[in-house]
Amino acid sequence: MRDVKSFLDEQVLRFNTPSFVENDPVQFPRRYARLQDIEIVSFLIATISWGKRPMILRNAERLLALLGGSPLDFVMNRDYRSLGSTNIHRTFFEDDLAYMLRGFRHIYKKYNSVEEMLKLRNIEQTTAPVWELARVLFTEMRQANDGKSNSKCYPANYEKSALKRINMALRWLVRDDGIVDLGIWKAISPARLYIPLDIHVGNVAREFGLLRRKSNDRRSVEELTAVLRKFCPEDPVKYDFALFGTGITKHSSL
């Protein structure tokens, strides 16, 4: 296991570099300065970050073009009512985007930011803060949409889900090494983050003997993250760069 850790540490140094940004969805929230704009863009872009990377980057540009210069202003001015049913990314359409924007408006009418919501609800103090955040987001989104759920935005079975997209957004928002991730949220510690588990990360982790479970679900996320916390208790999710980077060199999808 020591050899695996050494290899992963080397891969973190290889991939966690400024050049990583230009071909990764993390570039999109980095374009903004206002906290709320960054939050909105992080969750939206993470939601459509699946499939082939060139398609993700192209469609993320289209999504941001719809929001104009300030995503927060777009949300609060209810301009999303003009959205139709045009496809944005694969199975994600403009009406799915409107669903999320209504949810954000609901949140920002009550809180200054999503981070403030985290603080006031003491989410970091819960046993599994990521899944508690998912529960809160799921609840807020439903309340803003007449009690309706939308599995293309947030999984209804979030208790068992790997929450790959939310974990990805949190990595961007929380990790603060000043290289790739933005690190603007202080309401949750990097030590409390969980690995964004996708097919490539899971397969590489299994190849290295870091993960035994075959399904890419919550239990696998907890199992893998527990191992990574032994490698680096204060910042276990930095190994996302190593596992994802190793997997992505073999494939071209997220």
PLY file of the C-alpha trace (Angstrom):
ply
format ascii 1.0
element vertex 254
property float x
property float y
property float z
element edge 253
property int vertex1
property int vertex2
end_header
0.00 0.00 0.00
2.97 2.29 0.60
3.99 1.92 -3.06
0.45 2.79 -4.14
0.49 5.92 -2.00
3.82 6.99 -3.46
2.51 6.49 -6.98
-0.67 8.44 -6.23
1.31 11.28 -4.66
3.37 11.49 -7.84
0.22 11.57 -9.97
-1.30 14.33 -7.85
1.76 16.45 -8.61
1.46 15.53 -12.27
-2.21 16.44 -12.73
-2.96 19.04 -10.06
-1.40 21.86 -12.06
-2.70 25.08 -13.66
-2.66 23.43 -17.10
-5.32 20.96 -15.87
-7.89 23.77 -15.81
-8.08 24.48 -19.54
-9.52 21.07 -20.41
-11.63 20.51 -17.31
-15.10 21.77 -16.27
-13.53 23.47 -13.24
-12.63 26.29 -15.63
-16.23 27.55 -15.66
-16.76 28.55 -12.01
-13.25 30.02 -12.07
-14.51 32.70 -14.49
-16.55 34.42 -11.77
-15.67 36.51 -8.73
-18.95 36.73 -6.79
-19.56 33.87 -4.37
-23.14 33.24 -5.45
-22.23 33.16 -9.15
-19.50 30.63 -8.39
-21.88 28.47 -6.35
-24.55 28.43 -9.05
-22.10 27.67 -11.84
-20.30 24.99 -9.81
-23.48 23.01 -9.16
-24.87 23.51 -12.66
-21.70 22.54 -14.50
-21.04 19.59 -12.19
-24.58 18.38 -12.95
-23.84 18.11 -16.68
-20.28 16.81 -16.25
-20.80 13.33 -17.60
-19.99 11.87 -20.99
-17.22 12.87 -23.37
-15.15 15.81 -22.22
-15.26 17.87 -25.46
-19.06 17.65 -25.41
-19.19 18.66 -21.73
-17.02 21.72 -22.34
-18.96 22.76 -25.43
-22.35 22.37 -23.77
-21.18 24.10 -20.60
-20.36 27.13 -22.74
-23.89 27.02 -24.15
-25.39 26.78 -20.68
-23.44 29.76 -19.39
-24.37 31.78 -22.45
-28.01 31.33 -21.46
-27.30 32.82 -18.02
-25.58 35.96 -19.30
-22.94 37.84 -17.34
-24.34 37.12 -13.87
-25.96 33.77 -13.06
-27.24 35.19 -9.75
-28.98 38.09 -11.47
-30.50 35.65 -13.97
-31.79 33.50 -11.10
-33.19 36.32 -8.98
-34.80 38.17 -11.90
-36.65 34.98 -12.88
-35.41 35.27 -16.46
-35.38 31.47 -16.56
-39.11 31.64 -17.31
-38.04 32.31 -20.89
-36.32 28.94 -21.07
-38.02 26.35 -23.22
-37.35 22.65 -23.73
-34.20 22.89 -25.84
-31.53 20.29 -25.17
-28.48 21.50 -23.25
-26.49 18.34 -22.61
-27.52 14.80 -23.45
-30.65 14.15 -21.34
-30.47 17.55 -19.61
-32.82 20.14 -21.12
-33.68 23.79 -20.55
-36.65 22.82 -18.39
-34.27 20.84 -16.16
-32.09 23.93 -15.90
-35.15 26.00 -14.98
-35.92 23.45 -12.24
-32.51 24.05 -10.66
-32.67 27.81 -11.09
-36.01 27.96 -9.29
-34.36 25.99 -6.50
-31.47 28.41 -6.26
-33.84 31.36 -6.17
-35.70 29.67 -3.32
-32.42 29.24 -1.44
-31.09 32.75 -2.08
-34.34 34.32 -0.90
-33.65 32.74 2.50
-29.86 32.73 2.67
-27.10 34.98 1.42
-25.37 31.98 -0.10
-25.45 28.20 -0.21
-22.42 28.30 2.08
-24.41 30.33 4.62
-27.10 27.67 4.46
-24.43 25.09 5.27
-23.29 27.10 8.28
-26.73 27.87 9.69
-27.85 24.27 9.37
-24.58 22.96 10.89
-24.18 20.57 7.99
-20.45 20.05 8.54
-21.19 18.75 12.03
-23.35 15.92 10.70
-22.03 12.39 10.30
-21.96 12.55 6.49
-22.10 16.23 5.45
-22.22 15.58 1.70
-25.34 13.43 1.98
-26.92 15.89 4.39
-26.24 18.69 1.91
-27.82 16.55 -0.82
-30.89 16.05 1.36
-31.20 19.79 1.99
-30.71 20.67 -1.69
-33.19 17.99 -2.71
-35.74 19.39 -0.25
-35.21 23.01 -1.30
-35.46 22.14 -4.98
-38.71 20.26 -4.47
-40.22 23.09 -2.43
-39.37 25.54 -5.20
-40.96 23.29 -7.82
-44.37 22.53 -6.31
-43.13 19.39 -4.57
-41.86 17.78 -7.77
-38.59 15.84 -7.97
-36.18 15.79 -10.90
-33.72 12.92 -10.96
-31.72 14.59 -13.75
-30.84 17.34 -11.30
-30.57 15.52 -7.97
-31.04 11.79 -7.38
-34.16 10.89 -5.43
-32.21 8.02 -3.84
-29.48 10.37 -2.61
-29.06 8.33 0.60
-27.51 5.49 -1.43
-26.10 7.47 -4.34
-22.39 8.11 -4.86
-23.31 11.78 -5.40
-20.48 12.10 -7.89
-21.64 15.47 -9.22
-22.19 17.06 -5.82
-18.87 15.72 -4.60
-17.24 17.22 -7.68
-18.78 20.62 -7.04
-17.68 20.47 -3.41
-14.13 19.65 -4.41
-14.08 22.80 -6.53
-15.64 24.95 -3.81
-13.78 23.62 -0.75
-10.24 22.51 -1.63
-7.95 25.49 -1.21
-4.43 24.63 -2.33
-4.56 27.53 -4.79
-3.82 25.48 -7.90
-6.95 24.09 -9.60
-9.81 24.19 -7.12
-11.26 27.50 -5.96
-11.39 26.93 -2.19
-13.88 29.72 -1.50
-16.05 27.79 0.98
-14.85 27.72 4.58
-18.02 26.20 6.07
-16.72 22.70 5.46
-13.22 21.32 5.83
-11.39 19.55 2.99
-10.96 16.70 5.44
-14.74 16.10 5.36
-14.95 15.77 1.57
-15.60 12.52 -0.30
-14.13 11.31 -3.56
-16.15 12.06 -6.73
-16.60 8.46 -7.84
-17.11 7.84 -11.55
-16.40 4.80 -13.71
-12.74 5.64 -14.31
-11.95 6.53 -10.69
-13.66 3.37 -9.52
-11.86 1.14 -12.00
-8.43 2.61 -11.22
-9.09 2.33 -7.48
-9.98 -1.34 -7.89
-6.88 -1.98 -9.98
-4.77 -0.55 -7.15
-6.60 -2.56 -4.49
-8.07 0.55 -2.88
-11.68 -0.46 -3.47
-13.23 -3.91 -3.29
-16.88 -3.12 -3.77
-18.04 -3.46 -7.39
-20.92 -0.97 -7.43
-20.23 2.75 -7.72
-22.55 3.75 -4.89
-22.36 5.51 -1.52
-20.78 2.54 0.23
-18.00 2.48 -2.38
-17.43 6.22 -1.96
-17.14 5.79 1.80
-14.86 2.77 1.44
-12.49 4.45 -1.00
-12.44 7.77 0.82
-11.63 6.00 4.09
-8.49 4.57 2.46
-7.53 7.94 0.99
-7.95 9.58 4.40
-5.27 7.25 5.72
-2.96 8.58 2.98
-3.79 12.23 3.67
-6.26 12.89 6.51
-6.43 16.64 5.95
-7.04 16.48 2.18
-8.06 12.99 0.98
-9.83 14.23 -2.14
-6.61 15.54 -3.66
-6.21 11.96 -4.87
-9.10 12.56 -7.24
-6.49 14.12 -9.52
-4.39 10.95 -9.39
-7.20 8.44 -9.84
-9.12 10.47 -12.38
-5.98 11.51 -14.25
-4.76 7.93 -14.50
-8.15 6.81 -15.77
-8.66 9.68 -18.19
-5.38 8.98 -19.95
-7.01 5.74 -21.06
-10.42 7.17 -21.94
-12.01 10.47 -22.97
-15.19 10.51 -20.84
-15.98 11.79 -17.36
0 1
1 2
2 3
3 4
4 5
5 6
6 7
7 8
8 9
9 10
10 11
11 12
12 13
13 14
14 15
15 16
16 17
17 18
18 19
19 20
20 21
21 22
22 23
23 24
24 25
25 26
26 27
27 28
28 29
29 30
30 31
31 32
32 33
33 34
34 35
35 36
36 37
37 38
38 39
39 40
40 41
41 42
42 43
43 44
44 45
45 46
46 47
47 48
48 49
49 50
50 51
51 52
52 53
53 54
54 55
55 56
56 57
57 58
58 59
59 60
60 61
61 62
62 63
63 64
64 65
65 66
66 67
67 68
68 69
69 70
70 71
71 72
72 73
73 74
74 75
75 76
76 77
77 78
78 79
79 80
80 81
81 82
82 83
83 84
84 85
85 86
86 87
87 88
88 89
89 90
90 91
91 92
92 93
93 94
94 95
95 96
96 97
97 98
98 99
99 100
100 101
101 102
102 103
103 104
104 105
105 106
106 107
107 108
108 109
109 110
110 111
111 112
112 113
113 114
114 115
115 116
116 117
117 118
118 119
119 120
120 121
121 122
122 123
123 124
124 125
125 126
126 127
127 128
128 129
129 130
130 131
131 132
132 133
133 134
134 135
135 136
136 137
137 138
138 139
139 140
140 141
141 142
142 143
143 144
144 145
145 146
146 147
147 148
148 149
149 150
150 151
151 152
152 153
153 154
154 155
155 156
156 157
157 158
158 159
159 160
160 161
161 162
162 163
163 164
164 165
165 166
166 167
167 168
168 169
169 170
170 171
171 172
172 173
173 174
174 175
175 176
176 177
177 178
178 179
179 180
180 181
181 182
182 183
183 184
184 185
185 186
186 187
187 188
188 189
189 190
190 191
191 192
192 193
193 194
194 195
195 196
196 197
197 198
198 199
199 200
200 201
201 202
202 203
203 204
204 205
205 206
206 207
207 208
208 209
209 210
210 211
211 212
212 213
213 214
214 215
215 216
216 217
217 218
218 219
219 220
220 221
221 222
222 223
223 224
224 225
225 226
226 227
227 228
228 229
229 230
230 231
231 232
232 233
233 234
234 235
235 236
236 237
237 238
238 239
239 240
240 241
241 242
242 243
243 244
244 245
245 246
246 247
247 248
248 249
249 250
250 251
251 252
252 253
